[in-house]
Amino acid sequence: MLKSPKKRVRKVGLPPGTLVYTGNGEEEPVKITIIDYDEEHLQEYEILDCAECLPYRDSPTVTWLNIDSIQNVKVIEEIGRNFSIHLLVLEDLMNVHQRPKMENYDGYSFIVLRMLRFNEDKGKIEDEQLSLIVGSSFVISFQEYEGDVFDPIRTRIREDKGIIRKSKSDYLAYTLIDTIVDNYFVIFEKIEESAEKIEEKLSSRATPESLQEINTLKREIISIRRAIWPLREFLGMISKGDSTLFAESTILYLRDVYDHTIQLIDMADTLREIISDLTNLYLSAVSNRLNEIMKVLTIISTIFIPMTFLAGVYGMNFENMPELKLRLGYPSVLLVMVGIGVVMLIYFRRKRWL
């Protein structure tokens, strides 16, 4: 889940505003989709030329422009020119290790979020940076890879459910933020399920694989918490009216999202304690396992100590040892040894040491 910082060195020494993709994704064909709507009309299609999106910059309708794959610098530059986006904003959206934040510019706001989703096929959490440019009549979303958590929003727009088709671009931005935050709850549920499975494994036997799974969950919790804290900060800024692009009616909804982030932080703290308890449980299970092994070895050693003593005594072979001349001496000693072992086993069982 955590991204490698190795490619950040590409930006060292470059002037501000230099567009360099710092992620680990391979360059793929850029996919640009447009959903343009109002209360009565809806258009949805994919474009091949960035110039086609220019008419939607100042249109009376609401336009959602989604760009999948941000590795192509030329496409990002052209989008920036068409919508008059500052070079520093374009630089930040291609630097995919940004802290979640909101910055206000002349005519638009720039929002950075961490979008998390659970890949059912791979069984792991995928993390990518989502950048939003929110204007008075448009929202531009930049994603590293194709695929997101916004299908329910697209369905609501197509089927005209709720008030999204009756609202402006600020409400569309709210729905995108709200969907990302709500998906954090899904991720936490997956982590909690994984923690329960690990706990069940530890109750039977602790393995090095269990410790590796615990450490993975710990890193995921830290990464998610790192994304939620700044998210709460800029949602608090919006709630105070720091952005003129968000109407008061939309700010009421964003305050609800702000409350959700507080719940997520509480859940993250709780899960972190659970993961810490799993670590202690693993150490206790390993210690108990080691104690069980040592107990068995100690009992075996204790049983063989008197047998070893007898074998040592009669292995000296001195001439004046009377037992050496007995015809039944050897089987008698073996019988005594076995008897000592049986008596000690019975004694240990009565003491409940076995």
N, C-alpha and C positions, 0 to 999 in steps of 0.2 A: 504493500500500500504506500509506503513512504517512497518519495521520489529521490533519485540520486542527484546530488548537487554537482556532479562532475562537469556538466556542460555549462555551468555558470561562468567558468573561466573564460569562455568565449567573449564575454563582455568586458573583460578587464582591459582598461586603457582606451576603450572606445569613447568617442564624444557622446554627450547626451542626445537622445533621439535616434540613436542607431538601432535599427530593427534587427534583432538576432533572436531566433527561437532557441530557448534554453531547455526545452523538454527532451524526453527520450524517445518520443514517437517518431516513426519513419514518415517521410514526406509522402502524402497521399493526395490524390486529386481533390481539389477544393469543391465542396458541395454547398451551393447557396440556394436557400429556399425562402420564398416570400409568402407571407400570409397577410393579406390586406383586407380590412373589413370595416364595416360600420354596422349600424343596427339593421340595415336592409340588404346590404351587399357583402359578398365574400369572394375573394380571389385567392387561390393557393396554387403555386407552381414553382418549378425550379428554373433558375436562370444560369446561363453560361457566361454572360458578359456583365461585368460589374456596372457598366454604364446603364444597364437596364433598370437598376435600382434608384438612379438619380431622381426620376420624377416623383418618387415617394417621399423625398426629403421634406417637402412642405405641403404634402397632400392633406386634404381635410379629413381623410380617413385615418385609421390607425394601422400602421405597418409594423409587422414583426419580421425582421430580416435575420435569419439564422445562418451562420457560417460554420461549417464543419471542416476541421483541419486548418490550423493557423500557421503551418510551416512555410507556406508560400509568401514570401515577403512582398512580391509585386502585387498580389491580390489585396493584402492588408493595406499597402500604401494607396492603392486605388480607392478602396473603400474609405480610407481616411480623407482623401482629397474630395470625394463626392459628398461627404457629410461634414467636412471642415473639422475633422477630429485632430486634436493637437498631437504632434509627434511623440511627446512624452507619454501620452495615453497609449498610443500604438506600441511604444516600446514596452510599457508595463504589461499590456495584454499578451505580448509574445514572450515575456519573461514569466514563465508559468510557476514560479516559486513565490508569488506575491502573497502578502498577508491580506486577508479579507478587509476591504476598506471601501469608502465612498469619497469621491472627489467631485466638487462642483466646478464646472467650466461655463463659459458663456454660451448659453443655449442648450446645454445638456449636462447630465451627470454620468460619472464613470464609476461603476460598481464592480468589485471583484469578489467572487465567492468560491468556495470549494464545493464541488458537486460530487457526492458520494453515491455509489450504487452497488448493489450486491450482484455479482455475476454468478448466476445459478449453475452454469456449465462448468466454470472453473472453481466454484465454491470459495470465492474470495471477494474482498471489498476492493472496488476500483475507485481511484481518486483522480480527479482532474480539475483544472482551474476553469471557471466560467466567468467571462467578462461581459458586462452589460453596458451599453451606451443608451441612456434613456433621454430621448428628446421630447419635445412637446407633442409630436404626432408619430413618433417611431420608437422602436426598441430594437437594438442590434445585439445579438448574442453571439459570442465567439467561443467555440469549443475546440479542444485539441483533437477529439476523435468523433467519429459519427456515432450517434446513439446517445440518448439522454433519458431523463425522468419526466419529460414534459408531454408525453402522449396524452395524459388526461386533460391537459390544457388545450391541446389541439382538438380533442374531441368536444370539449365544451364550446370552443369557437365554431366548429363545424355544425354542431347541433343546436347552437344558440341557447345554451343552458346557462342559467344564472344571469348576472348583469355584465359579463365581460364584453359582450358586443355593444352594450349601451354605454360603456365607459371609455375613458381615454387611455393613452399610453401608460400613464402612471399606474393605473390599475393592472394593466398587463404586466408591468414590472413587478408589482406586488405579488401577482399570482406565481410568477417565476420564482421569486424569493421564497414565497410560502411553500411551494412544492419542494424546493431544495431542503428547507428546514424540516418539513414534515417527513421527508425521506430519511432524515437523520434518526428519527424514531424507529423506522424500519431497520436501519443499520444497528441501532442499539439492541433491538430485539434479537437480531441474528447473533450479535456478540454475547448476549445473555444466554441464548440457546447453546452456543459453543462452550460457554463457561460451565453450564449444567452438564454437558456431555463430558467435559474434562473432569469435573467433580466425580461423576459416576465411574470414570476410569480409575481415578485415584483411590476411590473406595475399595477397588479390587486389587489394583497393582499400579505402582508408580513406575513409569518408564522415561527414558531420556526424551522420547517423542512428546510426552505430555508436557515436559518442561519447555520444549521448543514451542508448543502450541500456546502455553501460558505467556511466554515472552512475546509471541506474535500478537496476542490480544492486548498485551500491555502497550506495545508500540501503536496499535490501532487506536486505543483509547487516548493516548497522548496526542496523536495526530488530530483526532476529531476534536478534542478539547481545545487544541491550538487554533482550530478553525472557528469554533463557536464563540470564544471570548471576543475577538475583534468584530465578529458578526453582531454580537449584542451591542457593541459600542456604536457602530454606525447606524443600527436600527434606533438606538436611543437618540442619535443626532437627528435622524429624520423625524422621529416623534416630537422633537422640540421645534420642528419647522425650519431646520437648517437648509433644506432644499426647497426652492420655490417651484420646482417641477411637480412636486407631490401635493395634490389638493388635500384639504382638511378631511374630506370624506374618505380618501385613501389612507391618510395617516391613521385613522381609527383602526383600519384593518392591520396596518403595520405594527400598531401597538400590541395587537393580539399575537403577531409573529414574535415581537419582542418578549412577550410572556412565555412563548414556547421556547425561546433560547434559554431563558432562566431555568425552565424545567429540564432542558437538555443538559445544562451545566450540572444541575443536581444529579441527573442520571449518570453523567460522566463520572462525578465524584463517587457515587455509589458503586458503579461498575469498577472503578479503580480500586476501591476497598475490597470488592469481591475478588478481583484478580490478585490483589495482595494476599488475601486469605487463601487463595488457591496455591500461591507460592509457598506459604507456610504449611499448607496441607501436604503439598508435594514433599517438602523437607521432612515433615513428620512421618509421612508414609515411607520415605527412604530410610529414615532413622529406625522406624519400627521394623522394617524388613531386615535391616542390618542387625538389629537386636535379636530378631528371631533366628537369624543364621548363627549369630554368636552363641545363642542359647543352645542350639542343637549341637554345635561343635563343642561347647563346654561340657554338655551332658555326655557326649561320646567320649571325650577325653577323661571325664571323671570315672566313667564305667571301666575304661581300659587301664586306669592307673593301678588298681590292685592286681589286675591280671598281669600287667607289666612287672610289678614287684615280684609276683610269684615266679614268673618266667625268668626274671633276673636272678633270684635266689637259687633256683634249681639249674640255672645255666652256668654256675660257677664250677661244678664238677670236682669239688674237693673229695679226696679219698675217704674221709671219715663221715660223709653225709649218708646216714642210714637209709634214707628214702631211695637212694639211687639203686640199691640192690633189690628193692621190692618188685615182684612180678607185676603187680597192679599199680605201681607208682605213677606211671605215665597217664593212664586213663583216670586215676584218682585226681591228679592235679587238674586235668582238663575239666573233670566234673566240678571240682571246686571253683574253677574260673567261671564256668557257665552259671553255677549257682550264685556266685557273687554278682554277676551281671543281671540275672533275673531278679534277685532281691533288690538291687539298686533301682531297676526299672520300676518295680512295684512301689518302692518308697517314693520315687519321683512323681509317679502318678497320683499317689495319695496326697502329696504336697501340691498337686496341680501345677507342677513345673513342666509337664508334658501335655 
